[in-house]
């Protein structure tokens, strides 16, 4: 006779004679925990407590008892009477006794519908008594609810660095005669000033250009009196401003005529002097000598005296270097607004090669069509083959398309170009989908910091490894089917229902089915039936599954339940 509590997890006792026409072994009781059996972490653990009643085994008898799951034999245990020879567990004749048996067997799909039975052999005096052990069912087949886990490992797109508005600068320069701060008319005809005047006109008519500041900085060459040079550099910045204001008026650029100017006089440009000297035609020995002499003299007057004492060298400096330092630099700082989303998508269709790397990566995010995304990622790979992000993102699309070998190659290429956590998470996803949990777990350990997807993927592995508490933690606050499943397996059926009801699977067949399982564990047959009806209405194959699912075994004779699954 079998007895079960509402959770189907309690000890079940089966009592009866297992022998025919033999009293060597009789009236054994088998208690199996849990019953039905359960699959966790790819295996089924079996615990059987065997009770031998008074005079249940003859003194010289022995038996080999072998539990069977279908055609799979578990380990054999030997028991023997108190006067039998052998190495089995000894059971006293008159008082009887107990023995416990445990084994773990790798899960096979057939176990879902295969009950646990015992068979064996009976011996007396070392000789087997044929046909004396009757094969007997001692527990129901296996609950396989952990197999409901969705292997929806999440992959991550690498982010672009696209900026719609970029701060840029436009540089121009006005040169002055020695000791002067007057802008010569010929200076305004130099190419850089002519080009700048044209740019001011274009900027006024281009809504994507917004001038933020005009920085005019005056400089003097490092000869002459220091105080005079300081004043001269300030005068040059003011003269530069006046010249630019005149250009702005001619270009009708209103912003460049406004309060955007920042003036400064930097005095003698010693750093500029060294820079120009380095790039001059003077031989290296003379350059080094000039720099060494000047750096040894901190006093400006002494420094100028030393320079003038260099004879021809000073003449070269005065003719070729100093004139370049007598200047006002005009730095225009402005924001340049790039293409709109519509413009980017139009260019992506017509001339994708005209887009730079960040524009390509960003424009791909504007498409829902993964084929359009892949086209742009492939353009990025072609034009920027060393960028790890382009390869990774192409791999994400291939992963979504279930092209796992191509996706793996793309992720590996990305990681070879730059060791990165995102590619490792994605490689872990490929390994997880392929069933290589060891490799997936290893890669996820190296992917920390890549995003919440890493923890979600770990949660899937946790369920497969029967680490349900860890799974609940790793799934975080997002309500997903897998989180609900983890909560159920961790013993909180009520929380599982709440999670499913807050998830995208609330009205999906899978969601309804999991809620039916949760209701069964709460012994609520009405909720079981209602959820199964909804599940079956969306996926008719679940009717047969529910009829054989050991989660619902306690309701096998309940009309409310059978009315749904029969």
N, C-alpha and C positions, 0 to 999 in steps of 0.2 A: 504494500500500500504506500502511496506517495503523499507527502504533505508539503505544501509551499506557503510562504507568507506572501503578502501583496507585492513585495519588491522582488520576488523571485531570486533572492540572494541567500536565503537561509539554508540551513542544513536540511537535506531531504533524506529520509530514511526509507529504505526498501527492505522488507523482511520476507523471508520465505525460503523454502528448501531449494537448493540449487542442484540437487542430485536426484537421480532416478534409480530406484531399487538399490540404494546404497546408504548406509548410515555412517560411513567414514567421516563425512563432512556434511553438516546440515544446519539449516535455520540461521544462516549468516545474515547480519544486518549491515547495509552499506549506507553511509551518510556522505553525500557529495557536496562540497562547497566550492564555488557557488553553483546553484542549479536554477536555471540553465547555465551551461558553461559560458565563459566570456573570452573574447579575443582582445588582448591588449598588447601593443608593441610587437606585432607580428607573431605572437605566440599565444598558446592556450595553457593556462596553469590548472592542473587538476589536483585536488586534495580529496582523498577518500579515507574516511574512518570506518574500519571494519570491526564489528562486534561479534565475538564468538559466544554463543550462549552456553549455559551449563551443559557439559557433555557434547559440545558442538563439534569437537574433533577428537577422533579416537587417539589413544595414546601412541600407537605405532603408525599413524597415518601422517601423510604430508601432502601438501598441495602447492602447485604453481599457479598463481592468479595473475592474469594479464588483462588490464583494461584495453579496450579497443575503441578507436574513433574511426568508424568506417573500416577501411582496410589498413589503417595505421595502428600498429601495436605500440602501446606505451611500454615502459619498462615492466618487467615481470618481477613479482615479489613471491618469495617462498615462505610458507608457514608450515609448522610441523607440531605434532603432538609431543608430549613430554618424554616419551620413550623412543621416538623416531630418531634415526641418525641423519645428520646433515647440518647445514649452516643456516637454516631458515629461522624465522622468529618463532620462538617456542610458546605455545598456548597450552596452559594447564587444562587437563581433562575435566575435572569436576567443577571448578569455579568458572571456567571459560576465560575470556580475556579480550583485550582490544589491541589493535595495531593501526597505525596511521601510515598513509601512503601519499606521496607527492611526486609530481612529475611536471615537466614543462615541455611542450611539443610545438614545433614550428607550425604556424597556421597554414592550412590548405583550404582553398575555396570550398571543397566538399564538406568541411566541418560545419558549415552554416546549417546544413540539413541532416547532419549525421549525429545520432544519439551516442552517448557513452554507454558501452556495454562491458561486461566482464566475461571472460572465458578462462579456461585453464585445464589443468590436469590433476588427477588425484592418484596418489601412490600409497601402497602398503607393502612394507618390507622391501622397498626399493623398486617394486614393480608397478607399472602404470595400470590403472583400472580403466579400461577403455569405455568411453561413452558415459562416464559418471559425472561430468561437469556440464551443466546446461548453460548455454550462453544466455545472459540476462541483462536487460537494460537497467542501468542504475542512475542515469541522469539524462536530461534533455540536451538537445543540440545547442549550438553556440550562438550567443549574441555577438553580432559583428558591427555594432553601431559606430565604433571608431573609423570604420571604412567609409563612412559618409563624408569624411573630411574632403573639402574641395582643395585640389592641388593647384589653386590659382595663385601661384607664386608671383609676386609683384616685381616688375622691372621699373627702372628709373631713367627718365630722360635727363641728360646733362643740360644744365641751364646755359642760355646764351648771355652775352654781355652787351646786348643791343641797348643803345640809349637813343631815345627819340631826339633829345636835345643835347647837343655837344658844345661845350665851350671851346672856341677856337680863337686864334689871334692872327692879325694881319700886321706885318711889319713894314715900315718905310723909314728912310733916313735922310736928314738934311745936313749937309756939310757946310762948314764956315771957314772963312779965312782966319789966319793967325791973329789972335787977339780981338777978333770981331764977333758980333752977335747979330749981324745984319744978314738976312736971307737974300742971296743974290738971285736975280731972275733966271740965270742959267741953271741954278739948282732945281728950280721948279720944272725944268724941261728934262731932267734926268728920268730914265725909264721907270725906276721904282716909284717916283712921285707921280708920273703920268698914269701908270697902272693903278696907283692908289686912288687917284682922282676918278678913274673909270669905275673902280670898285665901289667908291662912295655913291656913285650914281646908280649902280646896279643894286646896292644894298637898300637904297631908299625905295626902290620899286619891288623888292623881294620880301614878301611877308615872312619868309622863313629865316631872315637875318635880323637879329635884334642886337644893336650895339649897346654894350653895357658900360664901357669906359674907354676913354682915350688917354693913355699914359704917355706924357711927353717928358723925356729925361734928357737933360743937357749934360755934356761932358767937355772937359778941357784936356789938352795934351800935357804930359808931366814935365814941361819946362816953363820957366817964368815963375813969378811970385805966387805962392800958394793961395794967399788971401784973394789975390786978383783972379786967379783961376776959379776959385769957389764962386765968386760973384759972376764971373763970365759964364760958367756952366748954367747958373740960374737964369741969366739973361737969354741964353740960347734956348732954354726950355720955353720961355715966354715967347720968344720969336718964332719957335716952332709951332706953338699953339696958334699964333696969329696967322701963320701961313696955312695951317690946316683949316682954320675957320674960313679963310678966303676960298679954299678949294671946296669946302662943304657948301658954301653959298652957291658957287658955280654949279655944283652937282645937285643943288636943291635938296641936300640931305639935312632934314630938320633935326634929327637926333644929334648929328655931329656938330650942330650949331648950338646945342643946349648945354646943360650943366653936367657934362660927362667927363670933363677934363681933370686930370690929376697931374700936376707939374712937380718936378723935382730937379735940383741941380746936384750932381754927384762930384763936382770938383775934378781933380786930376784923375784920369782913368789909367791907373797903374796896371790893373789886371788886363785891360784891353791892350795896353802897350805890350805886355808879355805875350799875349795871344797873337797880335799882329807880327811881333818880332819872330815868333816861332814859325810862322808861315811865310816869312820873307825869304829873299834870295841870299841873304847874308850867310857866310859860311858858319858852320856849327861852332867852331872855336870862338869866333867873334861874338856870336849869340850868347854863348855861355859866359864869356867875359863880361858882357854888358849886364846880364842878369845878376851875376855874382857881385859886381860893383854896386849896382843899384840896391840889391837886397842888404848889403852891408851898411848902407847909409839910410838911417831912419829920418834924418833931418832933410827936408825938401831942398833947402838952399845948398847944402853940401852935395846932395844927390845931383842937382842940376850942374853944379860946378864940375863934378866928376865926369858927367856926360860931355860937357863942352870941352873938357881936356882930352877927349878921345879922338880929336882931329877928324880924319876922314870918316871914321865910324859915326861921329855925331852928325856930319854932313849927310850921310846916308839916312840916318834916323829922321833928320829934319825934313828931308825931301820925300822919303818913302813911307815912313811910319806915322809921324806926328799928324800929318794932314787928315789921316783916316780917323783920328781920335777927336778932332775938333768937330763935334756933331751934336745933333739932337735926334734921339731915337723916338719914333712914333709907333707905339704899340696899341693897336685897336683890339680890344677884347669884346667878343660878341658871341651870342648863342646862335647856333645853326640848327634849325629844326629839320629833321630828316624826312624821309618819305612817310606818307600816311599809310595805314594798313591797306587801303584800297590800291594805292600806288605800288606798294610792295607786291601785292598779289598780282597786279597787272604785269609788273616787270618779271615776276617769277614765271609767268606764262609766256611772255614775249622774248625777253633777253635775260634769263636767269644768271648768265655769266657776268652780267653787269653789277650784280649784287656782291657786296663783300661778305666775309665769313659770318660776322654777327648778324647781318641782315638776312642771310640765308637761314641760319639757325632760328632766328626769330620768326621769319615768315612761315616756316614750317609749322610753327605753333598756331598759326591762324587757320589752318586747315583741319577739318574733322576727318577728311578722307585720308586714310593712312597711305594710300598709293601716291597721293600728292605730296605727303610728307616725305616719303621715301625718295621721290624724284629730287627734291631739294637737298636732302641729305647726300644723295649721290653726287649732285653738282658740287656740294661742299667738299666731299671726299676727293673729287677730281681736281678742284682748284686749290684745295688746302689739305693735301694728303697727310700732313703730319699732325693735324688737329685730332686729338683723341675723342673729342665730343662728337664730331660728325660720324665717326665709325660707331661709337656707342649708340647714338640715336638711330642710326640705320639698323643696328642690331635689335633695338627695341621694336621697331616696326616688323622686322622679320620674325621676332618672337611672337608678336601678336598674330602674325600670319601663320603661325605654327611651323615655320621653317627653321627648326631647331639647330640643324647643323650650320646653316648660314648665319643664324643669329650668334651661335657660339663663336664662330670664326670672327665675326665683327667685334664682339666683346673682347676676345683675346687680342685682336689688333689694337683696340683702344687701350687696353691695359699695357700692351707692349710699348706703345708710344708714350704713355704716362701712367705709372702705377697709381691707380685710383680706386677708391672705395665703391664708386657707382658701378664701374664695370665688374667688380668682384661680386657685388650683390646680384647683378644680372647674370653672371656666370653661375652663381649659386642657384638662381631660379631655373636655369637650363638643367643643371644637375638634379635639382629637386623634381622637376617634371619627368626627367629620365629615370628617376628612382634611385639615384646615387645619393642617399642621404648623408653618408659620411663625407663625401666631397662637398656637398651643399653646406653642411654644417661648418666645415673647415673654412670655406670661402666667406660665409656670413660672419665668422669670427674675425675676418680681416676687413670687413665692410662697415665696421662701426662708424657712425657719423654720416653715412650716406643718406639717411632719411628713415622715416617711420616704416618704410617698406621692409627694412632689414628685420625689425622686430616681428612684423607680420609674418614674414617668411619663416623666421625661427618658430613662431607659434604653430605653423603647419607641421614642422618637424617634431615639435613637442608632442602634438597629438599622436603622430605616428610612432613616437617613442614612449607613449603612455605617460608623459609628464604633463598631466592635465592642468595642474596648478600653474606651472610655468607658462603653459599655453595661454591661460586666461590673462596672466600678467603681460605677456608679450603682445597680445592682440590689442591692448590698450583700451582707450575709451570709445573707439569707433564700433558701432553696432554692425556686426557682420554675421553671416551664417556660421563661419568657423568659430567665432567667439562664442556664439550660443551653443554650439556643439561641445566646445571645451568646458563651458560651465555645466552642461548636462553631465558630461563624463566625470567632472570633478565633484558631482553630487549635489548640484544646485539646480534642480529642474525649474523652479520658479524663475530664477534669474535668466535661465536659457530662454524661456518664453518671452520675457520682457525684451531681451536682446533681439530676438527674431522679429517681434512686433515693431521694433524701432529700426529694422534693417530694410534693405531693398528686397530682401527675400520674404517679406511679410506675407505677400499674397502669391508666392511662387510655390510650385509643387513641393520642392525640397523643404521650404520653410514650414509648410503645413505638416509635412511628414514628421519633421523633427519635433514639432509641437505635440503631435500625436504620441510620440515616444515619451516626451516629458510628461504628458498626461497619464500614460500607462504607469510611469514610475511614481506618480502621485495617486494612483488607483482611481482615476476619474474616467470611467468608461464612457460617459457622455461626451467629454472633451476629446477622448480618443476617437470616437465615431465621427464627430463633427469635423475634426481636423483631417481624418482620413478621407472623408467624403470630398472635401475641398482638394486634397492632394490628388486623389484619383481622377477628379474631374479635369485636372490640368495635365495629368500624366497617367494614362490608363494602366501602364505597366506596373504601377505601384500597388495595384490591387493584388496581384499574385505575390509581390514581395511582402506585403502586410500579412497575407494569409499564412506565410511561413516564417515570419519574423518572430524570433523567440522573445522579443521585447513584449509581445502581446499574448504570450502563452497563457497567462492567467485568465484571459478572456475567451479562451478557445470554445467554451460552452455557453458564452453569454450571447443572447439573441441580439442585443444591440450591436455588438461587435460583428457577429457573423452575418448580420443583415447587410453590412457594408462590404465585407470581403468575399462573401460566397457568390 
